[in-house]
Amino acid sequence: MRLVGSIKFTLAAVIVIALAVVVAGCGKSTSTPVTPSTGATETQMPATSAQEDPAVVAQLPAAIKNRGALFIATDASYPPNEFVAPDGKTLIGMDIDLARALGQVMGLDVVVKNATFDSILPGLAANKYNAGMSSFTDTKEREKTVDMVTYLNAGTSFYTSGTGGTDIKGLADLCGLSVAVEKGTTQADDAAAQSKTCEKAGDKPVNVLVLPDQNGANLAVVSKKADIGMADSPVAAYIVKQSKGQLKLTGIAYGEAPYGIAMPINNGLAAPMLSALKVLIAGGQYKAILAKWGLSDEAITDPKINDGV
């Protein structure tokens, strides 16, 4: 998932632009990204109601503790988890609020930096960021390059145009269809794998449209360049709700798996991050953040390090 330039449009703006293109048939080409995912913006997060925990602070690596700040990367095109407010510059969402609260428990300022989704894990490996919070599914494959602390459960849902869209039941029905996904996501992997399955069965392959960010995938479905879009279940539900009828859910969600906060392997941050998250769960702040963004059903009670699928 996954959701940038110095200015980031909300989903509503994407839909308005998409509709203008469809109706007018001219103006900005839909092949040009409406919400570019380059030129990251840093945002200093304000304080939260969470309190600093001395036991957690004592676990921090000296380099991070002495600097007094935690630098976190996100791809802010994935509402309600991470996206840009209507002012075009402020990062908001569940991951942003949770990052802020985790920093408070650790006694650290939190700076969230926008980056393209597929650049975050390599950026962690190069020690460009301390952590990545961008709706990453914790997988064994990703654990080869980063450490993960699990913090949420989510599956994958399908969505289509609300007017004359394509109804499906699941992955097996994607043969011969155009499917829009964000680059670097598990959905991109799943769609590509399903295309091979279709071909082996003698069916038409899936036309997988890999877009730079989730906003691009949404736009492709709204403008009917793609028959189906795929995203994490809570994100797809939010996208559809905010579209005001331009999009609708279709099919059955699949593949529930944990989200993970990603960190460079063995950089000493995983253990205090886990401890800080447990403090927020025990204190009720974790529950309150998820409730704020309509994600209570995705809550977990027992976060772990490297518990991917």
N, C-alpha and C positions, 0 to 999 in steps of 0.2 A: 503494500500500500504505500503515497504514498506522494503534506503535502505539501529556491523560488527566486524570483527576481526581487528587485528592491520594492516592487509593488505587487500585491497579490490580490486578485479578485475573489470575492465570495462566490459560492455556487449560484446564488441568485443572479449575479452579474454575468456569469458564464452562460446561464440559460437565456437571459435577455439577449446577449450577443449572438448566441446560436440561433435564436428565433429570428433575429434581424437578418442573419445570413440566409436562412431558409426562405423567409418571406420575400426579401428583396432580391435575392439571387445575385448580389453584387457586394461591393465593399470589401472588408478584410477577408482574405482567403481563410477557409477553415483549416487549411494545411499549415497555417502559421500559428504556433502556440499562443493561445489567448493569455495564458498565465505562465510565462517563462520560468524555468526552474534553475536559473543561474543568478549570480550576483547576490550571494546570501546576505541577509540582514541580521545583525545582532540585536537582541532585545534584553535589557536588564529587567529581571523579574522583581516585583515588589515583595515585601514581607507577607507571611501568612500567619494564621492562628496557631500553627504548629510550633512547639517549643524546642529549643536546642537541647539535645540529650548528651550529657558529658560522656556516657559510656560509648555512644556511637562516635563522637568526636575523637575519642582516644584510639579508635580503630583506623582512622584515616591515614593514608600514606603521607609522610612528612611533606612531600613536594606540594600536594594539593592543600593540606592544612595550612602551610606557610603562605601559599598564594591567596587563600581565603575565598577562592571562587571556583565554581564548577562550570565547565564549558560543555554544553549539551547540544548536539545536532538533531535537527528534525526536518522533515519534508512537509511543510505546512499546507498541503492540499488535500487533507484527509479528515474532513469534519465527521463527527464531533471530536475526534481525537486530537488533531492538530490542524489549525487553519488560521487564516488572517481575518481580523475583524473588519467591519465596514469602513474603518478609517484608512484601510489599505496598507497599514504598517505594523499594527500591534498583533503579536502572536497570541492566540487563545486556544482553548480546548482542554480536554481531559489530560493529555500528556503534559501540557504546559503547566496546568495547575498542580499536577502530581510532582513534576520536576521542582517546582517552586517549594512545595511542602517538604520534599526530601532534602532539599538544600537547607531549609530552615532547621530541620532536625540535626543535620550535620554541621550546623553553624557556618554555612557557606553562602555567599552570594551565588546566584544562578544566572548565567548568560546563555540564552537559547539562540542558536544560530541556524538560519535556514540553509538547507543544502538539498541537492537532488537526492532522491531516495537511494539510487544505486551508487552514490559516491560516499555514503555515510560509513558503511563498514570498512571500505578501504581507508577512509580518513581516520577511523579509529586505529586501524593497524599501523598507520603512519604517525600515531599520537597527535593528530591534529585536533582531536576533541577528547574530553574525558569520558563521555558517554554518548549514546545515541538513544533517543526516545522517539520512535516514529512508527509505532504499530508493527514492530518487527515480530513475526512469528518465530518463536524459539524452536529451531530445528537442529538436529545433530550435525547437519552439514554446516550451518552457520557457526556452531560451537567449535569448529575446527580453526576458526580465525578470530572469534571473539568469545568473551564470557557473557553469560546472560543471567539476569535475575527475573524470574517470572512474576507477572503482576496482574494478568487479566486473561480471560478465555474468550476466544472468538472463532467463528467458523467463516465460511465463504458463502455469499448470496449472489444471485443473478438479478439484474434489472434490465428493463427494456423500455422503449418509447411508450408513453401513456396513451398515444393515439396510433393505432395500427401497429403496435409492437408485436414481437415474436414470443409466443408463450412456449416455454420448455419445462421439462421436469427436472433435468439435471445434466451433468457433464456429457452423458451419452447422447443427448439430443443436440449437441453443438456441431455435429458433422455437417459440413456444407454451409455453416453460418459464419458471419463476420463477428468477431468478439473483441471488444476493446478492453485493454488491461494496462496497468501502470508498469513501466519498466522496472525490473528487479524484484517484483513481488512474487509471492507463492502463486498468485492467480495467473501470472504470466507463465510460470512453469507448468501449472496444471493444464492451461489451455493448449500449450505446445505439446504436452504429453498426450492429451486427448486427441489432438490432430493426428498423431502417429497411430493411435489406437483406431481411429476412424479409417485411415488408409489401410491398415492391416486387415480390417474387416471388409475391405472392398468399398467403403463409403468415401464420399468427398472429404477432403481434409478441412480442418477449421482454418478460416482466414483470420489469423491472430494479428490484431492491430496493437502494437506495443507503443504506448504514448509516454512522453517524458514525465507526466504527473497524472494524478487522478482526475484533476479538472479536465485535462485533455481527453481522457477516457469518457467522462461524463458528456462532454461536448460532442464526441463522436456518436454517442447513442442518441442524444437530443436531436442532432442534425441528420440522424438516420444513415450515417456513414457506416455504423456498426449496428448489427441486429441486437446484440446482447452486450451488457457491461458486467464486469465481475469486480467485487470488492469484499472486504471483511464485512460480516453480517451487520454489526452496529453502524458501520459507515454507510453501507448500502441503504439501510433503513433511514438514516439521516438524509442522505442524498435524495431519496424518493420523497420524503416528507417536505423538504425544502423546495422541491421542484414544483409544488402546487399543481400536480396532475400531468406535468410534462414527462414524468418517468413513473414506472410502477415496478414492484417486485414481481418476479416470476420464478417458478421452480421451487425446489426444496434446498435449504441450506445444507452444507456438508462440511466435514473436516474440521471439527472444533479442535483448537490447539491453543497453547498458551502464548501470550505476548511476552517478550523479554526486553528488559533494559540492557542494551549492549554496551560492553566496555572492552578495552584492549585486554588481551589475555595476560593474566598474572601481573596486572598493574597495581594490585592491592586494593582496588575500589569495590570489588564485588561483595566482599564480606560486610563492610560498613553500609553499602547500599541495601543489602538484604536486611540488615539490622534496622536501618532507618525506615524501610518499608513496613517491617513488623511493628515498629513504634506507631506508625500512622494507622495501621489496621487496628491495633489495640486501642488507640486513642479516638477512633471514630472519624478522623479526617479523611482517610481513604474512602470510607463508605460515603461520606458527604460529597466528596469530589465526583465519584461515579454517579451518585444520585443527581447532582447538578446537571450532568450531561446525558442523563437517561440511560446509563450503563450499569445500573444496579444488578441486572441479571447476569452480567459478565464478571462479577466480582469473584475473587478467590480468597481463601482463608489461610492457605499454607504456601507462601512463596518459597521458591528454592533457587539454588544456583545450578544452571545447566541441567534443566529438566525438560529438554526439548523432545519433540517427536521425530 
